[in-house]
């Protein structure tokens, strides 16, 4: 499937320009003829591969979902609604994604199948929810919940990024200060001593030795850092390696607790949406587990799904996995007993909505002073190394 930029003539001879998706120019000509237009010129502007690789902006996807929920609840035909919504989206790539959706719908494809052809624009949770909604006939309700879920995800991401801004700025500021002391202040102090380093205090010689080591071996250190980074990336790309890394992250003091809460909250939110959409329990566990953001927990949820297939309850399956949060296990147990699993999961999400920001603040309250203490110690050692020769020089002059 390609996207064409075309020029066509209307019944009165007026020129019309636009874009349209078609398999080839013959199909494009037929589509335009059905609209009363005569094709005069066409050029491919996007191939099938580029269309599949195109990604709708997250903000546009939220807007599309909210508006499509309103259109669906109002009884407007889905194709007409999508055409109207797509025309008002601010970004060209998002409009192109909606245009491709409309083209597939006109060809007789279901909405979920049309979204399957553009996986980068519509996440697996989104497509699974829409497919379940089509089967249950509650598309407007599911789309409304999907929009809330995506807004929640965006809020969590924004909270995390905002929490990391100050420590990042602090780290780079202190790193810059250390570089200034090592490479600008200390060399000038050495120039004050005609006898060279032999006359310098031990502390100053020690700091200068570390500086010389870093300067003289920067290539080897850079190669080592690159090798570590490459090893991390390769390990991340390996399913087994990614699971080991994520399991290790969950066991880091303080930070692991925050990471576990975020992953559990993402699982509960996704599972709540899928459960309320009418998806079966295996789809709920597998899809929600795969999108929780931690591969070690994803593997735990996948094992739990296999246990449920063997006849266990969800609660029993969760209790066998040590990585799964105990509060999630308790609420799932209540949900299974009352038959309101989606509501119990939604309550857990609401709890985490308040608890995660508090946990992040508590974590930062410990991390920031720790960073300041370490950085202060390093700066103090370097300053001491810089000031001791000056004091000795002053005593010698006096």
ZIMO-V174760 format. One record per run of one state. SS is the DSSP state (H for helix, E for strand, L for the rest). FROM is the first residue (numbers start at 1). LEN is the number of residues. If there is no record, write none. Layout:
ss = [SS	SS]
from = [FROM	FROM]
len = [LEN	LEN]
This chain:
ss = [L	E	L	E	L	H	L	E	L	H	L	H	L	H	L	H	L	H	L	H	L	H	L	H	L	H	L	H	L	H	L	H	L	H	L	H	L	H	L	H	L	H	L]
from = [1	2	10	15	23	25	35	38	47	48	54	58	74	78	89	92	107	111	117	124	137	139	191	196	200	202	217	218	238	239	251	255	278	281	291	295	310	314	320	326	339	341	398]
len = [1	8	5	8	2	10	3	9	1	6	4	16	4	11	3	15	4	6	7	13	2	52	5	4	2	15	1	20	1	12	4	23	3	10	4	15	4	6	6	13	2	57	1]
